[in-house]
Amino acid sequence: MYATVIQPRMSETNGTGHISNTTLPVWFEAAREPVYRLFNPSGDMRTFPLIIVNMNVDFLRQIYFGWEVEVRIWVKRIGNSSFTLYEELYQEEQLCAKGSATYVYFDYENQKSQPISPEVRQKLEVHRLPTIMEESSHG
């Protein structure tokens, strides 16, 4: 599991005092940086080899300014050239949102997907979603 702590900012708070629904995809994306580094250790955006093909967020509880949140990410599936992450967001130890994101490892020069290397695959496997959690993440 990858874990990232985020301190909500005032600018992410909407008129009802909750964190805006548009903020959560940004927080989930920020927490994916350790995964990005597996595919692009230099961090050079000109050679960033991933494209997102699907993302969803389920909003379960209200999230508030003033209390930090923790984003937890697991690897749910690893295919030949793509992988899916399962993500949860907690505030005050309560699950507030969950979601997933699917990425394709992409060769921009040839405009096609490319196989995930055995080395990167092995590093992703370390963060595999436990089977018990996978069963509960569907509902």
Rosetta blueprint (number, residue, H / E / L):
1 M L
2 Y E
3 A E
4 T E
5 V E
6 I E
7 Q L
8 P L
9 R L
10 M H
11 S H
12 E H
13 T E
14 N L
15 G L
16 T L
17 G L
18 H E
19 I E
20 S L
21 N L
22 T L
23 T H
24 L H
25 P H
26 V H
27 W H
28 F H
29 E H
30 A H
31 A H
32 R L
33 E H
34 P H
35 V H
36 Y H
37 R H
38 L H
39 F H
40 N L
41 P L
42 S L
43 G L
44 D L
45 M H
46 R H
47 T H
48 F L
49 P L
50 L E
51 I E
52 I E
53 V E
54 N E
55 M E
56 N E
57 V E
58 D E
59 F E
60 L L
61 R L
62 Q L
63 I L
64 Y E
65 F L
66 G L
67 W L
68 E L
69 V E
70 E E
71 V E
72 R E
73 I E
74 W E
75 V E
76 K E
77 R E
78 I E
79 G L
80 N L
81 S L
82 S E
83 F E
84 T E
85 L E
86 Y E
87 E E
88 E E
89 L E
90 Y E
91 Q E
92 E L
93 E L
94 Q E
95 L E
96 C E
97 A E
98 K E
99 G E
100 S E
101 A E
102 T E
103 Y E
104 V E
105 Y E
106 F E
107 D E
108 Y L
109 E L
110 N L
111 Q L
112 K E
113 S E
114 Q L
115 P L
116 I L
117 S L
118 P H
119 E H
120 V H
121 R H
122 Q H
123 K H
124 L H
125 E H
126 V L
127 H L
128 R E
129 L L
130 P L
131 T H
132 I H
133 M H
134 E H
135 E H
136 S H
137 S L
138 H L
139 G L
